[in-house]
């Protein structure tokens, strides 16, 4: 009771006298004297307060941390899934663009495995006879020609790649229209053969399907010339081609099921190919004199040149 009365009296006196009164003077003097002590205490306590916050964070609810980690893992997996879907959609769109741009009668398929032995270059796709596929049909990706079907089961087909040593298809230089045969090899190197030395071929030229033979549509991309050599005394250029389509990075393909009339080599294309052969044979007969031709077509061309 005494303390309460004393407190009321001191409060009343302080209100009446303000900061200039005796109580204000005492309070000010006390704050001045104790300020260094209070500052030192705050400085000493600050690191301990920081450590306390760290300890609080470290001892957060384990269930909350586990939930956050699980949510982060789910978001990361979902992001990867969305990126993969986007890339797959783009590859399929590229195939559709190729089909529409070239009016291809085709069936889409997916590569499911590579060669099963070490002496052949093949891939297996997930479509077969039940999807209307048969041996001999050409296969292309959005980048370029992949190869040709060599066998089918009901649900799968084996595709011989252009790099296989048994692969040989009609092709030509897009710019000069020089005709030849694109051959694979045991080493995987691809060459354009039977191109006469009088034909114009340069490094960087694009190689496309010629349409001759009626198997591959005319004008589809194959690859790019990386090397051209004209060896003395040779009738043909040595041409190395780098393929646009890489089997190891190709996932989806188009199997071309039939050709339209426009996609096949025309009579003019065939006549041009024959003319190139005759011109080359004629030039070689003139240059080489009595050298014998290597096959019947060259022999016939040489006779024609002699009669001229």
C-alpha contacts under 8 A as a table, 3 or more apart, distances in Angstrom:
res1	aa1	res2	aa2	distance
1	X	4	X	5.14
1	X	5	X	6.31
2	X	5	X	5.22
2	X	6	X	6.10
3	X	6	X	5.04
3	X	7	X	6.06
4	X	7	X	5.14
4	X	8	X	6.30
5	X	8	X	5.23
5	X	9	X	6.22
6	X	9	X	5.10
6	X	10	X	6.19
7	X	10	X	5.18
7	X	11	X	6.08
8	X	11	X	5.11
8	X	12	X	6.10
9	X	12	X	5.16
9	X	13	X	6.16
10	X	13	X	5.06
10	X	14	X	6.08
11	X	14	X	5.10
11	X	15	X	6.23
12	X	15	X	5.22
12	X	16	X	6.31
13	X	16	X	5.21
13	X	17	X	6.10
13	X	23	X	7.95
14	X	17	X	5.35
14	X	18	X	5.56
14	X	19	X	7.73
14	X	21	X	7.13
14	X	23	X	6.17
14	X	24	X	7.14
15	X	18	X	5.50
17	X	20	X	6.35
17	X	21	X	4.61
17	X	22	X	7.72
18	X	21	X	5.65
18	X	24	X	6.47
19	X	23	X	7.40
19	X	24	X	4.22
19	X	25	X	6.68
20	X	24	X	5.83
20	X	25	X	6.48
21	X	24	X	5.31
21	X	25	X	6.34
22	X	25	X	5.15
22	X	26	X	6.24
23	X	26	X	5.11
23	X	27	X	6.12
24	X	27	X	5.08
24	X	28	X	6.09
25	X	28	X	5.21
25	X	29	X	6.16
26	X	29	X	5.17
26	X	30	X	6.14
27	X	30	X	5.12
27	X	31	X	6.30
28	X	31	X	5.20
28	X	32	X	6.25
29	X	32	X	5.11
29	X	33	X	6.23
30	X	33	X	5.20
30	X	34	X	6.15
31	X	34	X	5.25
31	X	35	X	5.83
32	X	35	X	5.46
33	X	36	X	7.27
34	X	37	X	5.31
34	X	38	X	6.23
35	X	38	X	5.11
35	X	39	X	6.10
36	X	39	X	5.11
36	X	40	X	6.05
37	X	40	X	5.15
37	X	41	X	6.14
38	X	41	X	5.04
38	X	42	X	6.25
39	X	42	X	5.16
39	X	43	X	6.22
40	X	43	X	5.13
40	X	44	X	6.19
41	X	44	X	5.18
41	X	45	X	6.04
42	X	45	X	5.11
42	X	46	X	6.12
43	X	46	X	5.47
43	X	47	X	7.85
44	X	47	X	6.79
44	X	48	X	7.67
45	X	48	X	5.35
45	X	49	X	6.21
46	X	49	X	5.08
46	X	50	X	6.40
47	X	50	X	5.07
47	X	51	X	6.20
48	X	51	X	5.01
48	X	52	X	6.08
49	X	52	X	4.98
49	X	53	X	6.44
50	X	53	X	5.13
50	X	54	X	6.37
51	X	54	X	5.05
51	X	55	X	6.05
52	X	55	X	5.06
52	X	56	X	6.12
53	X	56	X	5.01
53	X	57	X	6.32
54	X	57	X	5.12
54	X	58	X	6.13
55	X	58	X	5.03
55	X	59	X	6.08
56	X	59	X	5.21
56	X	60	X	6.26
57	X	60	X	5.19
59	X	62	X	7.73
60	X	64	X	7.62
60	X	65	X	7.58
61	X	64	X	5.42
61	X	65	X	6.68
62	X	65	X	5.13
62	X	66	X	6.19
63	X	66	X	5.10
63	X	67	X	6.18
64	X	67	X	5.13
64	X	68	X	6.27
65	X	68	X	5.16
65	X	69	X	6.23
66	X	69	X	5.09
66	X	70	X	6.12
67	X	70	X	5.11
67	X	71	X	6.10
68	X	71	X	5.09
68	X	72	X	6.12
69	X	72	X	5.05
69	X	73	X	6.21
70	X	73	X	5.12
70	X	74	X	6.22
71	X	74	X	5.10
71	X	75	X	6.19
72	X	75	X	5.15
72	X	76	X	6.19
73	X	76	X	5.13
73	X	77	X	6.17
74	X	77	X	5.16
74	X	78	X	6.03
75	X	78	X	5.05
75	X	79	X	6.09
76	X	79	X	5.11
76	X	80	X	6.38
77	X	80	X	5.18
77	X	81	X	6.21
78	X	81	X	4.97
78	X	82	X	6.13
79	X	82	X	5.15
79	X	83	X	6.22
80	X	83	X	5.16
80	X	84	X	6.19
81	X	84	X	5.13
81	X	85	X	6.16
82	X	85	X	5.05
82	X	86	X	6.13
83	X	86	X	5.07
83	X	87	X	6.26
84	X	87	X	5.17
84	X	88	X	6.14
85	X	88	X	5.10
85	X	89	X	6.03
86	X	89	X	5.10
86	X	90	X	6.22
87	X	90	X	5.08
87	X	91	X	6.30
88	X	91	X	5.15
88	X	92	X	6.26
89	X	92	X	5.17
89	X	93	X	6.08
90	X	93	X	4.97
90	X	94	X	6.17
91	X	94	X	5.08
91	X	95	X	6.44
91	X	142	X	7.67
91	X	252	X	7.34
92	X	95	X	5.07
92	X	96	X	6.27
92	X	252	X	7.29
93	X	96	X	4.98
93	X	97	X	6.12
94	X	97	X	5.03
94	X	98	X	6.20
94	X	142	X	5.76
95	X	98	X	5.04
95	X	99	X	6.13
95	X	141	X	6.86
95	X	142	X	5.16
95	X	253	X	7.30
95	X	254	X	7.07
96	X	99	X	5.02
96	X	100	X	6.05
97	X	100	X	5.18
97	X	101	X	5.86
98	X	101	X	5.18
98	X	102	X	6.14
98	X	104	X	7.97
98	X	142	X	6.17
99	X	102	X	5.46
99	X	103	X	5.56
99	X	104	X	4.90
99	X	105	X	7.59
99	X	106	X	7.46
100	X	103	X	4.94
100	X	104	X	6.74
104	X	256	X	6.61
104	X	258	X	7.88
104	X	259	X	7.34
105	X	256	X	5.80
105	X	257	X	5.73
105	X	258	X	5.69
105	X	259	X	6.83
106	X	254	X	6.00
106	X	255	X	5.28
106	X	256	X	4.27
106	X	257	X	5.12
106	X	258	X	7.33
107	X	254	X	5.55
107	X	255	X	5.17
107	X	256	X	6.63
107	X	257	X	7.06
108	X	252	X	7.11
108	X	253	X	5.78
108	X	254	X	4.53
108	X	255	X	6.23
109	X	125	X	6.15
109	X	126	X	5.96
109	X	127	X	6.02
109	X	252	X	5.80
109	X	253	X	5.39
109	X	254	X	6.14
109	X	255	X	7.13
110	X	125	X	5.36
110	X	126	X	5.63
110	X	127	X	7.81
110	X	251	X	5.73
110	X	252	X	4.45
110	X	253	X	6.13
111	X	114	X	7.95
111	X	123	X	6.69
111	X	124	X	5.76
111	X	125	X	4.32
111	X	126	X	6.49
111	X	250	X	7.46
111	X	251	X	5.29
111	X	252	X	6.12
111	X	253	X	7.37
112	X	123	X	7.58
112	X	124	X	5.77
112	X	125	X	5.49
112	X	126	X	6.36
112	X	251	X	7.90
113	X	123	X	5.71
113	X	124	X	5.24
113	X	125	X	7.27
114	X	121	X	7.92
114	X	122	X	6.04
114	X	123	X	4.23
114	X	124	X	6.19
115	X	118	X	7.23
115	X	120	X	6.65
115	X	121	X	5.83
115	X	122	X	4.85
115	X	123	X	5.57
115	X	124	X	7.75
117	X	120	X	6.33
118	X	121	X	7.92
119	X	186	X	7.57
120	X	164	X	5.99
120	X	165	X	7.54
121	X	160	X	6.20
121	X	161	X	5.64
121	X	163	X	6.51
121	X	164	X	4.80
121	X	165	X	8.00
122	X	158	X	6.58
122	X	159	X	5.36
122	X	160	X	4.51
122	X	161	X	5.32
122	X	164	X	7.41
123	X	158	X	5.83
123	X	159	X	5.28
123	X	160	X	6.81
123	X	161	X	7.28
123	X	247	X	7.86
124	X	156	X	6.67
124	X	157	X	5.59
124	X	158	X	4.53
124	X	159	X	6.04
125	X	128	X	7.99
125	X	156	X	5.58
125	X	157	X	5.41
125	X	158	X	6.55
125	X	159	X	7.45
126	X	155	X	6.12
126	X	156	X	4.67
126	X	157	X	6.81
127	X	130	X	7.46
127	X	131	X	6.07
127	X	133	X	7.25
127	X	154	X	7.64
127	X	155	X	4.99
127	X	156	X	4.56
127	X	157	X	6.09
128	X	131	X	5.50
128	X	132	X	6.75
128	X	133	X	5.27
128	X	134	X	7.30
128	X	152	X	5.41
128	X	153	X	5.42
128	X	154	X	4.85
128	X	155	X	4.31
128	X	156	X	4.35
128	X	157	X	5.19
129	X	132	X	4.88
129	X	133	X	4.79
129	X	134	X	6.20
129	X	152	X	6.23
129	X	153	X	6.06
129	X	154	X	4.71
129	X	155	X	6.58
129	X	156	X	7.72
130	X	133	X	7.29
130	X	154	X	5.15
130	X	155	X	6.27
131	X	154	X	7.94
131	X	155	X	7.62
132	X	257	X	7.95
133	X	137	X	7.30
133	X	152	X	7.30
133	X	157	X	7.90
133	X	255	X	7.87
133	X	257	X	6.93
134	X	137	X	6.29
134	X	149	X	7.22
134	X	151	X	7.23
134	X	152	X	6.27
135	X	148	X	7.78
135	X	149	X	4.95
135	X	150	X	4.81
135	X	151	X	5.14
135	X	152	X	6.40
136	X	148	X	5.92
136	X	149	X	5.17
136	X	150	X	5.95
136	X	215	X	7.59
137	X	148	X	5.67
137	X	149	X	5.40
137	X	215	X	7.16
137	X	255	X	6.66
137	X	256	X	6.10
137	X	257	X	6.14
137	X	258	X	7.99
138	X	145	X	7.92
138	X	146	X	7.97
138	X	147	X	6.02
138	X	148	X	4.32
138	X	149	X	6.32
138	X	215	X	6.93
138	X	216	X	6.06
138	X	255	X	6.00
138	X	256	X	5.58
138	X	257	X	7.74
139	X	145	X	6.30
139	X	146	X	5.54
139	X	147	X	5.26
139	X	148	X	5.45
139	X	149	X	7.10
139	X	159	X	7.56
139	X	253	X	6.66
139	X	254	X	5.71
139	X	255	X	4.54
139	X	256	X	6.15
140	X	143	X	7.78
140	X	144	X	5.75
140	X	145	X	4.16
140	X	146	X	4.82
140	X	147	X	6.84
140	X	253	X	5.62
140	X	254	X	5.34
140	X	255	X	6.57
140	X	256	X	7.73
141	X	144	X	5.35
141	X	145	X	6.13
141	X	146	X	6.35
141	X	245	X	6.67
141	X	250	X	7.26
141	X	252	X	6.77
141	X	253	X	4.58
141	X	254	X	6.10
142	X	245	X	7.99
142	X	253	X	7.35
143	X	221	X	7.35
143	X	244	X	5.69
143	X	245	X	5.21
144	X	220	X	6.83
144	X	221	X	4.87
144	X	222	X	4.98
144	X	223	X	7.12
144	X	243	X	7.51
144	X	244	X	5.43
144	X	245	X	4.99
145	X	162	X	7.92
145	X	220	X	7.04
145	X	221	X	6.43
145	X	222	X	5.25
145	X	244	X	7.78
145	X	245	X	6.44
146	X	161	X	5.77
146	X	162	X	6.28
146	X	245	X	6.09
146	X	246	X	7.78
146	X	247	X	7.06
147	X	159	X	6.12
147	X	160	X	5.39
147	X	161	X	4.28
147	X	162	X	5.08
147	X	167	X	7.97
148	X	159	X	5.23
148	X	160	X	5.33
148	X	161	X	6.72
148	X	162	X	7.95
149	X	152	X	7.59
149	X	157	X	6.60
149	X	158	X	5.68
149	X	159	X	4.18
149	X	160	X	6.07
150	X	157	X	7.63
150	X	158	X	5.88
150	X	159	X	5.81
150	X	160	X	6.27
151	X	157	X	5.75
151	X	158	X	5.37
151	X	159	X	7.45
152	X	155	X	7.77
152	X	156	X	5.99
152	X	157	X	4.22
152	X	158	X	6.35
153	X	156	X	5.27
153	X	157	X	6.06
160	X	164	X	6.60
160	X	167	X	7.05
161	X	164	X	5.51
161	X	167	X	7.02
161	X	247	X	7.88
162	X	167	X	5.51
162	X	168	X	7.35
162	X	182	X	7.99
162	X	183	X	7.15
162	X	184	X	5.66
162	X	190	X	7.41
163	X	167	X	6.88
163	X	183	X	7.47
163	X	184	X	4.28
163	X	185	X	6.19
163	X	188	X	4.86
163	X	189	X	6.42
163	X	190	X	5.91
164	X	167	X	5.31
164	X	184	X	4.89
164	X	185	X	5.73
164	X	186	X	6.63
164	X	188	X	6.47
165	X	183	X	7.08
165	X	184	X	4.49
165	X	185	X	3.74
165	X	186	X	5.01
165	X	188	X	7.39
166	X	183	X	7.71
166	X	184	X	6.60
166	X	185	X	7.33
167	X	182	X	7.92
167	X	183	X	5.73
167	X	184	X	5.37
167	X	185	X	7.99
168	X	181	X	6.29
168	X	182	X	5.41
168	X	183	X	4.48
168	X	184	X	6.65
169	X	181	X	5.56
169	X	182	X	5.28
169	X	183	X	6.83
169	X	209	X	7.99
170	X	179	X	7.63
170	X	180	X	6.13
170	X	181	X	4.66
170	X	182	X	6.15
170	X	209	X	6.28
170	X	210	X	5.85
170	X	211	X	7.02
170	X	212	X	6.00
170	X	213	X	7.18
171	X	179	X	6.13
171	X	180	X	5.51
171	X	181	X	5.54
171	X	182	X	5.94
171	X	192	X	7.63
171	X	207	X	6.73
171	X	208	X	5.67
171	X	209	X	4.38
171	X	210	X	4.67
171	X	211	X	7.61
171	X	212	X	7.95
172	X	177	X	5.65
172	X	178	X	5.31
172	X	179	X	4.36
172	X	180	X	5.72
172	X	181	X	7.76
172	X	207	X	5.66
172	X	208	X	5.63
172	X	209	X	6.21
172	X	210	X	5.49
173	X	176	X	5.75
173	X	177	X	4.98
173	X	178	X	5.21
173	X	179	X	6.74
173	X	201	X	7.16
173	X	205	X	6.63
173	X	206	X	6.02
173	X	207	X	4.71
173	X	208	X	6.43
174	X	177	X	5.35
174	X	178	X	7.73
174	X	205	X	7.16
174	X	206	X	5.64
174	X	207	X	5.67
174	X	208	X	6.00
174	X	219	X	7.92
175	X	205	X	7.06
175	X	206	X	7.39
176	X	199	X	7.71
176	X	200	X	6.11
176	X	201	X	7.19
178	X	195	X	6.64
178	X	199	X	6.11
178	X	200	X	7.09
178	X	201	X	7.64
178	X	273	X	7.78
178	X	276	X	7.55
179	X	194	X	7.71
179	X	195	X	6.15
179	X	210	X	7.33
179	X	273	X	6.10
179	X	276	X	7.70
180	X	192	X	6.02
180	X	193	X	5.47
180	X	194	X	5.03
180	X	195	X	5.11
181	X	192	X	5.44
181	X	193	X	5.14
181	X	194	X	6.32
181	X	195	X	7.98
182	X	190	X	6.87
182	X	191	X	5.68
182	X	192	X	4.45
182	X	193	X	6.28
183	X	190	X	5.68
183	X	191	X	5.40
183	X	192	X	6.32
183	X	193	X	7.09
184	X	188	X	6.25
184	X	189	X	6.13
184	X	190	X	4.67
184	X	191	X	6.66
185	X	188	X	5.14
185	X	189	X	5.63
185	X	190	X	6.45
186	X	189	X	7.59
189	X	240	X	7.41
189	X	241	X	7.77
190	X	240	X	6.01
190	X	241	X	5.49
190	X	242	X	6.87
190	X	243	X	7.75
191	X	238	X	7.48
191	X	239	X	5.49
191	X	240	X	4.45
191	X	241	X	5.46
192	X	195	X	7.18
192	X	238	X	7.38
192	X	239	X	5.29
192	X	240	X	6.37
192	X	241	X	6.77
193	X	236	X	7.24
193	X	237	X	7.21
193	X	238	X	6.85
193	X	239	X	6.82
194	X	236	X	5.67
194	X	237	X	7.37
195	X	199	X	6.87
195	X	236	X	5.30
195	X	237	X	5.78
196	X	199	X	5.60
196	X	235	X	5.90
196	X	236	X	4.40
196	X	237	X	6.06
196	X	276	X	7.76
196	X	277	X	7.39
196	X	280	X	5.67
197	X	200	X	7.96
197	X	230	X	6.58
197	X	234	X	7.65
197	X	235	X	5.95
197	X	236	X	5.03
197	X	237	X	5.27
197	X	280	X	7.31
198	X	280	X	6.32
198	X	283	X	7.93
201	X	205	X	6.96
201	X	228	X	7.22
202	X	205	X	5.72
202	X	225	X	7.06
202	X	227	X	7.89
202	X	228	X	6.62
203	X	224	X	7.77
203	X	225	X	5.05
203	X	226	X	5.17
203	X	227	X	5.71
203	X	228	X	6.48
204	X	224	X	5.72
204	X	225	X	5.13
204	X	226	X	6.19
205	X	224	X	5.65
205	X	225	X	5.32
206	X	221	X	7.50
206	X	222	X	7.60
206	X	223	X	5.93
206	X	224	X	4.57
206	X	225	X	6.40
207	X	221	X	6.43
207	X	222	X	5.50
207	X	223	X	5.25
207	X	224	X	5.70
207	X	225	X	7.03
207	X	241	X	7.83
208	X	218	X	7.58
208	X	219	X	5.30
208	X	220	X	5.29
208	X	221	X	4.54
208	X	222	X	5.05
208	X	223	X	7.11
209	X	216	X	6.60
209	X	217	X	6.75
209	X	218	X	5.18
209	X	219	X	5.10
209	X	220	X	5.34
209	X	221	X	6.68
209	X	222	X	6.81
210	X	216	X	7.80
210	X	217	X	7.54
210	X	218	X	4.91
210	X	219	X	6.17
210	X	265	X	6.79
211	X	214	X	5.80
211	X	215	X	6.98
211	X	216	X	5.61
211	X	217	X	5.22
211	X	218	X	3.98
211	X	219	X	7.26
211	X	263	X	6.82
211	X	264	X	4.96
211	X	265	X	4.54
212	X	215	X	7.55
212	X	216	X	7.81
212	X	218	X	7.75
212	X	264	X	6.97
212	X	265	X	5.26
212	X	269	X	7.95
212	X	270	X	7.16
213	X	216	X	7.69
213	X	265	X	7.84
214	X	217	X	7.31
214	X	259	X	7.86
214	X	264	X	5.65
214	X	265	X	7.03
215	X	259	X	7.83
216	X	259	X	7.93
216	X	264	X	7.75
217	X	220	X	6.61
217	X	259	X	6.48
217	X	263	X	4.78
217	X	264	X	5.84
218	X	263	X	5.16
218	X	264	X	5.84
218	X	265	X	6.47
219	X	263	X	8.00
221	X	244	X	7.60
222	X	243	X	5.81
222	X	244	X	6.00
222	X	245	X	7.50
223	X	241	X	6.13
223	X	242	X	5.33
223	X	243	X	4.02
223	X	244	X	4.70
223	X	245	X	7.74
224	X	241	X	5.42
224	X	242	X	5.30
224	X	243	X	6.49
224	X	244	X	7.27
225	X	228	X	7.46
225	X	239	X	6.88
225	X	240	X	5.91
225	X	241	X	4.49
225	X	242	X	6.35
226	X	239	X	7.66
226	X	240	X	5.69
226	X	241	X	5.61
226	X	242	X	6.39
227	X	238	X	7.78
227	X	239	X	5.61
227	X	240	X	5.05
227	X	241	X	7.22
228	X	237	X	6.73
228	X	238	X	5.67
228	X	239	X	4.64
228	X	240	X	6.66
229	X	237	X	5.80
229	X	238	X	5.00
229	X	239	X	6.58
230	X	234	X	7.22
230	X	236	X	7.37
230	X	237	X	5.10
230	X	238	X	6.48
231	X	234	X	5.57
231	X	237	X	7.23
231	X	238	X	7.77
234	X	237	X	7.38
235	X	280	X	7.72
235	X	284	X	6.75
243	X	246	X	6.98
245	X	250	X	7.19
246	X	249	X	5.60
246	X	250	X	6.11
247	X	250	X	5.05
250	X	253	X	7.61
256	X	259	X	7.64
259	X	263	X	5.92
259	X	264	X	6.86
260	X	263	X	5.31
260	X	264	X	6.89
261	X	264	X	5.54
262	X	265	X	7.69
262	X	266	X	7.82
265	X	268	X	7.87
265	X	269	X	5.62
265	X	270	X	6.70
266	X	269	X	5.06
266	X	270	X	6.41
267	X	270	X	5.13
267	X	271	X	6.09
268	X	271	X	4.98
268	X	272	X	6.01
269	X	272	X	5.06
269	X	273	X	6.22
270	X	273	X	5.12
270	X	274	X	6.22
271	X	274	X	5.03
271	X	275	X	6.04
272	X	275	X	4.93
272	X	276	X	6.18
273	X	276	X	5.16
273	X	277	X	6.39
274	X	277	X	5.09
274	X	278	X	6.19
275	X	278	X	5.01
275	X	279	X	5.97
276	X	279	X	5.15
276	X	280	X	6.07
277	X	280	X	5.18
277	X	281	X	6.09
277	X	297	X	7.99
277	X	298	X	7.38
277	X	301	X	7.60
278	X	281	X	5.05
278	X	282	X	5.94
278	X	298	X	7.20
278	X	301	X	4.96
278	X	302	X	7.64
279	X	282	X	5.07
279	X	283	X	6.12
279	X	301	X	7.91
280	X	283	X	5.15
280	X	284	X	6.17
281	X	284	X	5.11
281	X	285	X	6.10
281	X	298	X	5.60
281	X	299	X	7.96
281	X	301	X	5.73
281	X	302	X	5.81
282	X	285	X	5.16
282	X	286	X	6.29
282	X	301	X	6.38
282	X	302	X	5.55
282	X	304	X	7.91
282	X	305	X	5.29
283	X	286	X	5.23
283	X	287	X	6.16
284	X	287	X	5.08
284	X	288	X	5.71
284	X	289	X	8.00
285	X	288	X	5.30
285	X	289	X	5.51
285	X	290	X	7.36
285	X	291	X	7.19
285	X	302	X	6.11
285	X	305	X	7.74
286	X	289	X	5.66
288	X	291	X	5.59
292	X	299	X	7.87
293	X	296	X	7.69
293	X	298	X	5.62
293	X	299	X	5.44
293	X	302	X	7.73
294	X	298	X	6.70
294	X	299	X	7.47
295	X	298	X	5.53
295	X	299	X	6.23
296	X	299	X	4.91
296	X	300	X	6.16
297	X	300	X	5.17
297	X	301	X	6.20
298	X	301	X	5.00
298	X	302	X	6.04
299	X	302	X	5.05
299	X	303	X	6.27
300	X	303	X	5.16
300	X	304	X	6.30
301	X	304	X	5.07
301	X	305	X	6.21
302	X	305	X	4.99
302	X	306	X	6.16
303	X	306	X	5.00
303	X	307	X	6.25
304	X	307	X	5.18
304	X	308	X	6.30
305	X	308	X	5.09
